Amino acid sequence: MLALTSHAYRLGVMTELSERTKANMDVVLEETCRQLPHGGDHDSRRFIAERLIEAAQSGHSTLGELGIVARRALAELMGKGG
């Protein structure tokens, strides 16, 4: 899980995320991290979660949109060597 409270932080500004959006973020994070060894280490999961938060705060909150963001973050991680 993302361990989010009802708020996400970006540039020092607190933004409320809906329960649906947070649930979608959790689902996408878990599905994406299954592709990493042992479900991903803390830094990898955090990297992907931060990308998901940024996307959600920009209005991208569907499973499809968040999935694209997570897959791009995963590809970036894999390109960096994990």
C-alpha positions in Angstrom: 0.0 0.0 0.0 1.1 3.6 -0.5 0.7 4.4 3.2 -1.0 7.6 2.2 -3.1 9.6 4.5 -6.0 11.5 3.0 -3.5 14.1 1.7 -0.6 14.0 -0.6 2.1 16.6 -0.6 3.6 18.4 -3.6 5.9 21.4 -3.6 4.8 22.1 0.0 1.1 22.3 -1.0 -1.3 19.8 0.5 -3.8 18.3 -2.0 -6.7 16.1 -1.1 -7.0 12.9 -3.1 -10.3 11.0 -3.3 -10.6 7.6 -1.7 -11.2 6.1 -5.2 -7.9 7.7 -6.5 -6.0 6.4 -3.5 -7.4 2.9 -4.0 -6.5 3.0 -7.7 -3.0 4.1 -6.8 -2.6 1.2 -4.4 -3.8 -1.3 -7.0 -1.5 0.0 -9.6 1.5 0.2 -7.3 1.0 -3.4 -6.2 0.5 -4.7 -9.7 3.5 -2.9 -11.0 5.8 -3.9 -8.2 5.0 -7.6 -8.7 7.3 -7.3 -11.7 10.2 -6.5 -9.5 12.2 -9.1 -7.5 10.5 -9.7 -4.1 7.9 -7.0 -4.9 10.5 -4.2 -5.1 12.7 -2.6 -2.5 11.7 0.4 -0.5 13.4 2.9 -2.9 11.9 1.4 -6.0 8.4 1.3 -4.5 8.8 4.9 -3.3 10.0 6.1 -6.8 6.9 4.6 -8.5 4.6 5.8 -5.7 5.9 9.4 -6.0 5.2 9.3 -9.8 1.7 8.0 -9.1 1.1 10.9 -6.6 2.3 13.5 -9.1 0.0 12.0 -11.8 -3.0 11.9 -9.4 -2.4 15.5 -8.4 -2.4 16.4 -12.1 -5.8 14.9 -12.5 -4.8 11.4 -13.8 -6.7 9.1 -11.5 -8.1 6.2 -13.5 -6.5 2.8 -13.3 -5.5 3.1 -17.0 -3.9 6.5 -16.6 -2.1 5.5 -13.4 -1.0 2.2 -15.0 0.7 4.0 -17.8 2.5 6.3 -15.3 3.6 3.3 -13.2 4.9 1.3 -16.2 6.9 4.3 -17.4 8.4 4.7 -13.9 9.2 1.0 -13.8 10.9 1.2 -17.2 12.9 4.2 -16.0 14.0 2.2 -12.9 14.9 -0.8 -15.1 16.9 1.5 -17.4 18.9 2.7 -14.4 19.7 -0.8 -13.4 17.0 -1.4 -10.9 
